[in-house]
Amino acid sequence: MECKMLSSAVQPCLARMDMKRIDRFQVKMTVFSGKRLNNLNRVLMENPVHYERWRVFCNPLKALLADSQRSKLIKKLSEANQQNRLLKRQLQVKDDALVSFKRELAIIDQEIKALVRLAEEIASYSIPDGSRKINGKYIQSHLLSRLEAVLEKCEQQIKDVNAAQARAVQLSWNGVAENVQVMGSFDGWSQGEHMSPEYNGSYATFSTTLMLRPGRYEIKFLVDGDWQLSPEFPTVGEGMLQNNLLIVE
């Protein structure tokens, strides 16, 4: 029992001693590493031959690291472009489905309007004896009100489809440049759209057409490799994050 008590009392002391030894060892290693680095720098600065050999040795290493980083960036960009093309194809499929659905709704809308006109004509006749009522209305008037409610819902669906469908949006940039590209949140800032120039004297008008759904988009123009804002659009953000705001209604 006494041995166990002694052991439990000594253990915290041993732990503190180990931590002190570890701390002193880390300090010594830090000082030692700093001294070795300072000695290496002094030797390289004092001996140009050694410095040149060290530089020749490091340059290929830096190039390898740069190539590795470049390969990673190219791979990520390729993956992002593939994902962007996939999303564009999916968006095109949905747009085609919306167009087809809108066409069917237009046909149904015309049929319901024809039924409403017939119901109005029937409701204008005198009510035959013995006609039954639904919710306090004669069946002729009740049929007309139900058809009008269905027509209203159908027209609202047509409006919703029009609001969800992508529409052509014209964009332009005026100035002196050779290559202009519009980038933005409409495709996640991945590829953007190249703009076609029309030269007029000393400057050119670059234009393109985007198919966009209603909403708010941030855009920016890449002019000969430099980011530029257009005074024709309002701006949002500040500094490097400042972009033009495009609103599609």
N, C-alpha and C positions, 0 to 999 in steps of 0.2 A: 504493500500500500504506500509506504514511504517512497519507494522508487518511482511509483506512478505519479505521486504528487510532485516529486522533484523534477520528473521529466516534463510534466505540464507546465511547471514554472520556468524551466530552462528554454523551452521551445520558442517563446516570444523573443528572448534575448538572442538566440541563434538566428532567428529570422531577421532581427534588426542588424546583426553583424553581417549577414549575407547581403542585405540590401546596401549597406555601407560599402562593402567590397565591390559590389556591382557598380555602384555610383562612381567609386574611385577608378575602376577599370574603364568605364565609359569616358570619363574625363581624360584619362591618360591616352586612350585611343584617339579621341578628338584632337588633343594637342599634338600627338604623334603624326596624325594624318595631315594636320595643318602645317606642321614643320616640313614634312616630306613634299607637300605641294609647293610651299615657298621655296624650298631648295631646288625643286625641279624648274620652277619659273626662273630662278636666279641663274641656274646653269644654262638654260635655253637662251636667256637674254645676253649672257656673257659670251656664249660660244655660238656664232652665227651658223656654223656648219651643223651643229646639233639641232639648232632651231629649224634650219631648212629641211633636215631629215625628218624631224617631227612633223613639220607642216606637210611634207610629201606623204607621210604615213597617214595623217589625219584627213587629208582632202578626199581620198577614195572612200574613206569611212563615212564622211559627211555626204558624199554623193550617193552611197548605198542607202543611207538613211533617208535622203531626199527622194530617191527612186521608190523606196518602200512606202513612204507617205503618199507619193504621187499615185502609186498603184492602188493603194487603199481608197484614195479619193475618186479615182477613175471607176473603181468597182462600185463604190457607193452611188456615184452619179449614174452609172449604167443601170443599177437596180432601181434608182428613183425614176429614170426614164421609162423603164419597162413597166413599173407600176403606174406611171402617168398614162402610158399608152393603153394599159388595161382599163383604167378608169374612164378614159375617153371612149373606148369601145362600149363599155357598159352604159355610159351616159348616152351614146348614140342609140343604143338599143331601147333605152327608156324613152328617149325623145320620139323614136319611131312608134313605140307603143302608145304614147300620148297622142300623136297625130291620128293614129287609127281609132283610138277611143273617142277623140274629138269628132271624127267623121261619123262614127256611130251615134254619138249624142246628137249631132245635128239632124240626122235622119229621125231619131226618136222625137226630137223637139218639134219637127214639122208634123209628125203624126199626131202628137198630143194637141197641137194647135188646131188641127183639123177636127179632132174629137171635141175640143172646147167649143168650136163654132157650131157643131151639130147639137151639143148640149144646150147652148144658148138658144138655138132655134126651138128645141123641144120645150125648154122652160118658158118660152114666150107664148106657147099655146095655152089654151084654157085647161085647167086641171080637170081631168075626167073624174066623174063620181067614183068613189071607192078607192081612190089612190091612197096608198099608205104613206106614212110619215116616218122619217128617221131623225131622231134628235130634234123634233119639232119642225122639221122641214119636209115638204113633199119630196118624193123620191127624185123628181125631175130637177128640182133646185139643189138637192143634196148631191146628185151626180155632177152637176156643173161646178159646185164648190170643190168637190174632190179632184176633178180634172184640173181646175185652176191651181190647186195646191201642188199637184204633180208637175204641172208646167213650170211653176215657180222654182221647184227644186231642180228640175232639169236645166233651166237657164242658169241657176247658181253653179251647178257642176260645170257647165260650159265656161263660166267666168273663172272658176278655179283651175281648169285645165289651161286656159289662156295664160293665167298668172304663173303656172308652173312650167310652161313651155319656154325653151330657149328662144331668144330673138337676136337678130343681127344688130350689132352695135358698131358704129363707125368711129374709128380713132385716127387722129392725125397729129403730126409733129412738124413744126416749121423751123427751118434753120439751115445752116451750112454744115453738111456732114456727108459721109460716104456710106455709113451703115447705121441703121437705127432699128432697135428691137424694143418692143414693149414687154415688160415683165410684170408679174403681179400675182395676187392671191387667187386669181381665177384658175390657175393650174398649180397652186402651191409653190410659186416662184421657181419652177423647175426648168421649163423650156422657153416659155414666152412665145411671141409671134414676131416674125420679121415683117418690117414695114416697107412697102414699095414706094420708090421716090418718083416724083414728078417735078422736073426742074423748071424753074421760072426765073430767069435772069441769074442773079448772084446767089440765090438760095433755092431750096427745094422743099416740097411738101411730101412728107412720108405718111402713108396711110395704110390701114389694114382694117379688116372686119372680124370681130369676135362674136361667137355665138354664146350668149350668156343668159342665164336665168335672172329674173328680177332679184335685186339685192344690192349690197354695198361691197365694193371691191377696192383694194389698194393697189395702185399701179405705179410704175416708174419706168423711165425711158433710158435705155442703154445706148448712148450715142458715141460711136467710135470707141467703145470700151469704157466710157465714163458715164456714171450715173447722173442723170439730169431730171429736173422737174419741169412740168409744162405749166405756163401761166394760165392755160385755158381751163384747168381743173382746180378745185379747192384742194387744200393740203391738210394732212393729219400727221401728228407726231412731231418730234423735234430732232434736230441734229442729224446723225446718220440714219435714224429711223423715220425721218420725214418722207412721206410718200404723197402722191396725188390720190384723191378720192374719186372713184367712179361710181355713180349711182344709176342703176338700171331699174326703171319702173315698169 
